[in-house]
Amino acid sequence: MTTKTTLSATPLGNLLHEFLDDRALAELLNISEKTPAQWRFTGKFSDELPFYKFGRCVRYHREDVEAFIEKRRVAITATTGAED
């Protein structure tokens, strides 16, 4: 009996799961698929959202994306949301 090994079950598959491409990042952040490329080109968020290049492929480490999202969290306080 032979078993079919899927990529996600292999160590390489686990490693690849840790990275997001532009499409996955855009979907996660609910932004246009072109926006991550624009951010890279203009240098916007370059310190906060590092990326990796594997040949021509650009990838974002999932932990970096989670940290980027957390930095954008805005806490509403009584003084922040109150109008006089």
HELIX and SHEET records of a PDB file:
HELIX    1   1 LEU A    7  ALA A    9  5                                   3    
HELIX    2   2 PRO A   11  HIS A   17  1                                   7    
HELIX    3   3 ASP A   22  LEU A   29  1                                   8    
HELIX    4   4 THR A   35  THR A   42  1                                   8    
HELIX    5   5 ARG A   62  LYS A   71  1                                  10    
HELIX    6   6 ALA A   78  GLY A   81  1                                   4    
SHEET    1   A 3 PHE A  19  LEU A  20  0                                        
SHEET    2   A 3 CYS A  57  HIS A  61 -1                                        
SHEET    3   A 3 TYR A  52  PHE A  54 -1                                        
END                                                                             
